[in-house]
Amino acid sequence: MSNIEVKVALNDNTFSKLINKTQDKTLTLGQDYQVNKNTLTLFGNYLETLPPSVYSLGIYLHDAGVEEPFVKIIKTTLTLNTRENKKE
């Protein structure tokens, strides 16, 4: 599966962590995703581990030394259908 890039508005804040809220799992920077300036990249190898479903991700940022939820991606969903990627 290909990587997915998402533009995020950091507004001079610094990135803290990314959580798969659906599975209550903190993703690992460098293994599951990367952040470069205003682009969040979800790696294909992480996406392949997800069963077909709809997932909600939480992006957390540091603002003036305080960690707080910045964007909780609820209306934007990632839907995976593994059957479309299978070769028969």
C-alpha positions as CSV (number, residue, x, y, z in Angstrom):
1,M,0.0,0.0,0.0
2,S,1.2,3.5,-0.8
3,N,2.0,6.2,1.8
4,I,-0.7,8.8,2.4
5,E,0.3,12.4,2.8
6,V,-1.9,14.9,4.8
7,K,-1.3,18.6,5.0
8,V,-1.7,20.0,8.5
9,A,-1.7,23.5,9.8
10,L,0.8,23.6,12.7
11,N,0.5,27.4,13.1
12,D,4.0,27.7,14.7
13,N,3.2,24.9,17.1
14,T,5.4,21.8,17.4
15,F,4.2,18.3,16.7
16,S,3.8,16.0,19.8
17,K,2.2,12.7,18.8
18,L,-0.4,10.9,16.6
19,I,-3.0,8.6,18.1
20,N,-5.3,6.2,16.4
21,K,-8.3,7.0,18.5
22,T,-10.3,4.1,17.1
23,Q,-7.8,1.6,18.4
24,D,-6.6,3.7,21.3
25,K,-3.0,3.4,20.1
26,T,-0.2,5.9,19.9
27,L,1.6,5.6,16.6
28,T,5.4,5.5,16.4
29,L,7.2,8.3,14.7
30,G,9.6,7.0,12.0
31,Q,7.9,3.6,12.0
32,D,4.2,4.4,11.4
33,Y,4.4,8.0,10.2
34,Q,6.6,11.0,9.7
35,V,6.1,14.7,9.9
36,N,8.0,17.1,7.7
37,K,7.1,20.8,8.0
38,N,3.3,20.8,7.4
39,T,3.0,17.4,5.9
40,L,2.0,14.3,7.9
41,T,2.8,11.0,6.1
42,L,1.2,7.8,7.1
43,F,3.4,4.9,6.0
44,G,1.9,2.2,3.8
45,N,3.4,-0.6,6.0
46,Y,1.4,0.8,8.9
47,L,-1.8,1.2,6.8
48,E,-1.5,-2.4,5.7
49,T,-1.8,-3.5,9.4
50,L,-5.3,-2.0,9.7
51,P,-8.4,-4.1,9.1
52,P,-10.9,-2.5,6.7
53,S,-12.8,0.1,8.7
54,V,-13.1,3.8,9.4
55,Y,-10.4,5.3,11.7
56,S,-10.3,8.5,13.7
57,L,-6.8,10.0,14.3
58,G,-5.8,12.6,16.9
59,I,-3.0,15.0,16.2
60,Y,-1.4,16.5,19.3
61,L,0.8,19.6,19.3
62,H,2.9,21.5,21.9
63,D,1.9,25.1,22.3
64,A,4.1,27.2,24.7
65,G,5.2,24.0,26.4
66,V,1.7,22.7,27.0
67,E,0.5,19.5,25.3
68,E,-3.1,19.7,24.1
69,P,-5.3,18.2,21.4
70,F,-5.0,20.4,18.3
71,V,-7.0,18.6,15.6
72,K,-9.1,15.5,16.1
73,I,-9.7,14.2,12.6
74,I,-13.3,12.9,12.9
75,K,-15.0,14.2,9.7
76,T,-12.1,13.2,7.5
77,T,-11.9,9.5,7.6
78,L,-9.6,6.9,6.2
79,T,-11.4,3.9,4.7
80,L,-9.4,0.8,3.7
81,N,-10.7,-2.0,1.6
82,T,-8.1,-4.7,1.4
83,R,-10.0,-6.6,-1.3
84,E,-9.3,-3.8,-3.8
85,N,-5.5,-4.3,-3.4
86,K,-5.5,-8.1,-3.7
87,K,-4.2,-9.7,-6.9
88,E,-6.0,-12.9,-7.9
